[in-house]
Amino acid sequence: MDAATTPLRPPPSRALGPWQLAGLALLILAACALPFLLGNYRVFQFTMALSYAIALLGLNMLTGFNGQISLGHGAFLAIGAYTAAILMDKTAMPYWATIPVAGLVCFIAGFLFGLPALRLEGLYLSLATFALGVAMPQILKHKALEPWTGGSMGVVIVKPDAPAGVPLNQDQWLYFFTLAWVIVLFFAAWNLLRGRVGRALVAIRDQPVAAQAMGVNTAMYKSLTFGVSALYTGIAGALAAIAVQFAAPDSFSSFLSLTLLVGMVVGGLASISGAFYGALFIQFIPNVADQISKAAPWAIYGVFLIGFMYVMPSGVAGLVRMLRRRFGPRA
């Protein structure tokens, strides 16, 4: 189904209320306490979930809010991951400095890809982005790029230590480092989408002809949205590569792009908070499915996915909104 024809919730147009601010503060406190309550492997898993949340937010800005369907965002994850890995491996650049560089590289790549994509709509655009996702692993394996990308072997990087004097191990430090990026990027997206830009994106998604008649530069907004979406996804890829200590072409197959789309839909289209729910789904549900059945884990995964869509057709964020309206405090 075309995202432009799906009834979605418009971006919020008012500030958070006191109950919402209190809940947000509690969530941040819980997130800060999490790495001290879990083992290193679980902390690593939550770090990956946070990086996925950034990628899903970027994809949701493009598909959920602007109506441009992408089936190839795994390519931008790969570009961001390889940018960080190559800079750390070949130039000894500090890991923290590679993150904005990866975002900038992906913004340029997304903006340039978005320009020719202006001629495409709906399924045609989704097929074009899918082709990008399919081609990216083969591009990374090309002999001309092998001195930089390592070919099929990929690039191995060293997991950074916490700064001197900070009593955290490597996994805990990377968790907090990723969490800091999550807070900054989600606040930036919330501030962007609740204002004039967010209303313009939704107008282009729902009524593109009317939006253009009202003076909205649809071509520029679409291209910039593609660029910003790729920026978020590239930063997520860089953070994930640093956490995993490895970047290889086969890690960014077309299945990864489909997984991001699944996470976005499960979390909730056109929802900022839905990125967190979707990230938890794509990070932990495959593990749960594997524990339930070693013989057919993806069949169990499919059952989970069907169940989520049947019970929560508007995503987890939609269910949370409904419960909040029904049982939450009233002004």
C-alpha positions in Angstrom: 0.0 0.0 0.0 1.2 3.5 -0.8 2.2 5.4 2.3 0.5 8.5 0.9 -2.9 6.7 1.0 -2.4 5.3 4.6 -4.3 7.3 7.3 -1.5 8.4 9.6 -1.3 10.7 12.6 0.0 14.2 11.8 3.1 15.5 13.6 2.4 17.0 17.0 1.9 20.8 17.0 2.1 21.6 20.7 4.6 21.2 23.5 4.8 18.3 25.8 2.5 18.4 28.8 3.8 17.9 32.4 2.8 14.2 32.5 4.6 13.6 29.3 7.7 15.5 30.5 7.7 13.5 33.7 7.4 10.2 31.8 10.2 11.2 29.4 12.4 12.0 32.4 11.7 8.6 34.0 12.5 6.9 30.7 15.8 8.6 30.4 16.7 7.8 34.0 15.7 4.1 33.4 17.9 4.1 30.2 20.8 5.5 32.2 20.4 2.8 34.9 20.1 -0.1 32.4 23.8 -0.8 31.7 24.5 -1.2 35.5 21.8 -3.8 35.9 22.6 -6.1 32.9 25.5 -8.1 31.7 27.8 -6.8 28.9 26.1 -8.8 26.1 22.7 -7.4 27.0 24.2 -4.0 27.2 25.6 -4.5 23.7 22.2 -5.6 22.5 20.5 -2.5 23.8 23.3 -0.4 22.2 22.4 -2.0 18.9 18.7 -1.4 19.5 19.5 2.3 20.1 21.3 2.5 16.8 18.4 0.8 15.1 16.1 3.4 16.6 18.0 6.2 15.0 17.8 4.4 11.6 14.1 3.7 12.0 13.5 7.4 12.9 15.3 8.4 9.7 13.3 5.9 7.6 10.0 7.1 9.3 10.8 10.7 8.4 11.0 9.7 4.8 8.2 7.1 4.5 5.9 7.8 7.4 5.9 11.6 7.4 6.8 12.3 3.7 5.3 9.3 2.0 8.4 8.2 0.0 8.7 4.4 0.3 12.3 3.1 0.7 13.3 -0.5 0.5 17.0 0.2 0.4 17.9 2.1 3.5 20.3 -0.7 4.4 22.6 0.9 1.8 22.9 4.1 3.8 23.6 2.0 6.9 26.4 0.4 5.0 27.8 3.8 3.8 27.7 5.2 7.4 29.3 2.0 8.8 32.1 1.9 6.2 32.8 5.6 6.5 33.4 5.3 10.2 35.3 2.0 9.8 37.6 3.3 7.0 38.3 6.5 8.8 39.2 4.7 12.0 41.3 2.0 10.2 43.1 4.0 7.6 43.4 7.5 9.1 43.3 6.7 12.9 40.6 9.3 13.3 39.0 9.2 16.7 35.8 7.1 16.8 33.7 10.1 18.0 34.8 12.3 15.1 33.7 9.7 12.5 30.1 10.0 13.5 29.3 13.5 12.0 31.5 12.7 9.0 29.4 9.5 8.3 26.2 11.5 8.7 27.5 14.2 6.2 28.6 11.6 3.7 25.2 9.9 3.9 23.3 13.2 3.7 25.1 14.0 0.4 24.5 10.5 -0.9 20.8 10.6 0.1 20.2 14.0 -1.4 21.8 13.1 -4.7 19.8 9.9 -4.8 16.7 11.8 -4.0 17.1 14.1 -7.0 16.4 11.5 -9.7 14.0 9.8 -7.5 11.7 12.8 -7.8 10.5 11.4 -11.0 9.3 8.2 -9.3 6.3 7.6 -7.0 4.9 4.7 -5.0 6.0 1.3 -6.1 8.5 2.6 -8.7 10.3 4.5 -6.1 10.4 1.5 -3.8 11.8 -0.6 -6.6 14.5 2.0 -7.3 15.5 2.1 -3.6 15.4 -1.7 -3.4 17.8 -1.9 -6.3 20.2 0.4 -4.4 20.0 -1.9 -1.4 20.7 -5.0 -3.5 23.6 -3.4 -5.3 25.4 -2.0 -2.3 27.0 -5.2 -1.0 28.4 -5.9 -4.5 29.7 -2.4 -4.8 31.5 -2.8 -1.5 33.2 -6.0 -2.8 34.4 -4.4 -6.0 38.1 -4.8 -6.6 38.5 -1.1 -7.1 37.3 -0.4 -3.6 38.9 -3.4 -2.0 42.0 -1.5 -0.6 39.5 0.6 1.4 36.6 -1.7 2.1 38.6 -5.0 2.5 36.4 -6.7 -0.1 34.5 -9.7 1.2 36.5 -9.7 4.4 35.4 -6.3 5.5 37.1 -3.9 7.9 37.9 -4.8 11.5 38.1 -1.9 14.0 39.0 -1.7 17.7 36.3 -1.1 20.2 37.1 2.2 22.0 37.7 2.4 25.7 35.9 4.9 28.0 37.7 8.2 28.5 40.3 8.3 31.3 38.7 8.6 34.7 35.3 7.3 33.6 34.5 4.1 35.6 32.8 2.3 32.7 33.8 -0.7 30.6 33.8 -0.6 26.8 30.2 -1.9 26.4 28.8 0.5 29.0 30.6 3.5 27.5 29.4 2.8 24.0 25.9 2.4 25.3 26.0 5.9 26.9 27.8 7.3 23.8 25.0 5.9 21.6 22.3 7.1 24.0 23.7 10.6 23.9 23.4 10.6 20.1 19.8 9.2 20.4 18.7 12.0 22.7 20.2 14.7 20.4 18.9 13.3 17.2 15.4 12.5 18.5 15.1 16.0 20.0 16.2 17.5 16.7 13.6 15.4 14.8 10.8 16.2 17.3 11.6 19.9 17.0 11.7 19.7 13.2 8.6 17.6 12.7 6.3 19.5 15.1 6.7 22.8 13.2 6.4 24.1 9.7 8.6 21.5 8.1 6.6 18.7 9.6 3.4 20.1 8.4 4.9 20.6 4.9 6.1 16.9 4.8 2.6 15.6 5.8 0.9 17.9 3.2 3.2 16.6 0.5 2.4 13.0 1.6 -1.4 13.5 1.8 -2.1 16.1 -0.9 0.9 16.9 -3.0 -1.0 18.9 -5.6 -2.6 21.1 -2.9 0.7 21.5 -1.1 2.4 22.7 -4.3 -0.5 25.1 -5.0 0.0 26.6 -1.5 3.6 27.4 -2.3 5.4 24.3 -0.8 8.5 23.5 -2.8 7.8 19.8 -3.1 10.9 18.9 -5.0 13.2 20.5 -2.5 11.4 19.1 0.5 11.5 15.6 -0.9 15.2 15.7 -1.8 16.1 17.3 1.6 14.0 14.7 3.4 15.8 11.9 1.6 19.1 13.5 2.6 18.1 14.0 6.3 16.7 10.4 6.4 20.0 9.1 5.0 22.0 11.2 7.5 20.1 9.6 10.4 20.6 6.1 8.9 24.3 6.8 8.3 24.9 7.8 11.9 23.1 4.7 13.0 25.4 2.6 10.8 28.5 4.3 12.1 27.4 3.7 15.7 26.6 0.1 15.0 29.9 -0.6 13.3 31.8 0.8 16.3 29.8 -1.3 18.7 30.2 -4.5 16.5 33.9 -3.7 15.7 33.4 -4.9 12.2 31.9 -3.8 8.8 31.4 -6.4 6.0 29.3 -6.3 2.8 27.2 -9.3 3.7 26.0 -7.5 6.9 24.1 -5.1 4.7 22.1 -7.3 2.5 18.7 -6.4 1.1 17.1 -8.3 4.0 18.4 -5.6 6.3 16.5 -3.0 4.4 13.3 -5.1 4.7 14.0 -5.5 8.4 14.1 -1.8 8.8 10.8 -1.4 7.0 9.3 -4.1 9.3 10.6 -2.3 12.4 9.1 1.0 11.2 5.6 -0.5 10.5 5.6 -2.5 13.8 6.7 0.6 15.8 4.2 2.9 14.1 4.2 5.0 10.9 4.6 8.7 11.4 5.5 8.3 15.0 8.7 9.4 16.7 8.4 7.1 19.7 7.5 4.2 17.3 11.2 4.1 16.3 12.1 2.7 19.8 9.3 0.0 19.7 10.4 -1.1 16.2 14.1 -1.2 17.2 13.3 -3.4 20.2 11.2 -5.7 17.9 13.9 -6.2 15.2 16.7 -6.6 17.8 15.1 -9.0 20.3 12.2 -10.9 18.5 14.5 -12.9 16.2 16.4 -14.0 19.4 13.1 -15.0 21.1 12.0 -16.8 18.0 15.3 -18.8 17.9 14.9 -19.7 21.5 11.4 -21.0 20.9 12.3 -23.1 17.9 15.8 -23.9 16.7 14.4 -25.7 13.7 12.2 -23.0 12.2 13.0 -19.6 13.9 11.8 -17.5 11.0 8.4 -19.3 11.0 8.0 -18.2 14.7 9.2 -14.7 13.7 6.5 -14.6 11.1 3.9 -15.6 13.6 5.1 -12.8 15.9 4.9 -10.3 13.0 1.4 -11.4 12.0 0.3 -11.2 15.6 1.6 -7.7 16.0 -0.1 -6.5 12.8 -3.4 -8.2 13.8 -3.5 -6.8 17.3 -1.8 -3.5 16.6 -2.6 -2.5 13.0 -1.4 1.1 13.6 1.8 -0.1 15.3 2.8 -0.2 18.9 2.9 3.6 19.1 -0.8 3.6 17.9 -1.8 1.2 20.6 0.0 3.3 23.3 -1.7 6.5 22.1 -5.1 4.7 22.3 -4.4 3.5 25.8 -3.2 6.9 26.9 -6.3 8.6 25.6 -8.5 6.0 27.3 -6.8 5.6 30.7 -4.3 8.5 30.9 -4.7 11.6 33.1 -7.1 14.3 31.8 -6.3 18.0 31.8 
